[in-house]
Amino acid sequence: MLHQGSCHCGRIDIEVEGKIDQAMECNCTICSRKGYQLWFVPQAQLKLKTPESDLATYTFNRHIIRHHFCPTCGCAPFGRGTMPSGEAIAAINLRCLQNVDRSKVRIVPFDGLSK
C-alpha cells in the first residue's frame, strides 16, 4: 500500500510503500517530546518528493538517527538511520501520514530513555 505524508505546511512531502502492522512509541527525550509513533521501513520504501535541501536535520546522543524536520513549520515526518546489520532504514512518523487509522495499529512501547 502506498501512503502519502507531509509536514504541516506541506514543504516536506513523502510517499512510503508498505503495510503498517505496528509502530514504536519510545520514551526517550526527543520521541516523548515530539509525540512520535514510528513505523520502520527499509529506506528504499521511502520516497522524498521534495528536495533534500528543504530538510532540516537534528541528531543527538550517539548520532545514530538523523531526525528530519521542516524548517518552516517544525513538523518531523521521518528520520533515517542504519540498523546494526548495516541496513538503511527510515523511521516514519505515523502522525504525519494521511488516512492512517492509528487506532488499528499495534503500538509497541520502547524504553529508549534507558539506552
TARA-V345725 format. One record per residue. SS is DSSP state (a for helix, b for strand, c for the rest). PHI is phi in whole degrees, -180 to 180 (999 if undefined). NEAR is the number of other ideal C-beta (glycine too) atoms within 8 Angstrom. Layout:
[[SS/PHI/NEAR] [SS/PHI/NEAR]]
This chain:
[[c/999/6] [b/-97/6] [b/-113/14] [b/-101/10] [b/-154/14] [b/-166/13] [c/-78/15] [c/-64/8] [c/-85/8] [c/92/7] [c/-64/12] [c/-99/15] [b/-124/11] [b/-132/15] [b/-129/11] [b/-134/15] [b/-99/9] [c/148/9] [c/-100/4] [c/-86/11] [c/-105/5] [b/-157/9] [b/-140/13] [b/-98/12] [b/-120/12] [b/-96/12] [c/-101/10] [c/-67/9] [a/-62/6] [a/-79/10] [a/-63/13] [a/-70/10] [a/-71/6] [a/-86/8] [c/75/7] [c/-62/12] [c/-126/13] [b/-103/14] [b/-107/14] [b/-96/8] [b/-138/12] [b/-58/8] [a/-57/9] [a/-65/5] [a/-83/9] [b/-99/12] [b/-118/7] [b/-87/9] [c/-92/6] [c/-120/8] [c/-63/4] [a/-53/5] [a/-66/4] [a/-80/9] [b/-86/12] [b/-101/7] [b/-133/8] [b/-130/8] [c/-127/9] [c/-153/5] [c/55/5] [c/-90/3] [c/58/5] [c/-85/7] [c/-109/8] [b/-97/9] [b/-83/10] [b/-99/12] [b/-146/14] [b/-85/16] [c/-72/8] [c/-88/7] [c/-103/8] [c/88/9] [c/-68/12] [c/-120/14] [c/-75/14] [b/-163/13] [b/-138/11] [b/-131/11] [b/-161/10] [b/-132/7] [c/-72/8] [c/-56/3] [c/-74/4] [c/99/5] [c/-70/7] [b/-77/10] [b/-125/12] [b/-121/14] [b/-107/13] [b/-93/17] [b/-80/14] [a/-56/13] [a/-68/8] [a/-105/13] [b/-96/12] [c/-83/7] [c/57/6] [c/-108/9] [c/-85/6] [a/-65/10] [a/-69/4] [a/-99/4] [c/-98/14] [b/-72/6] [b/-98/10] [b/-108/8] [b/-71/8] [b/-137/8] [c/-90/8] [a/-75/9] [a/-65/8] [a/-87/4] [c/-84/5]]
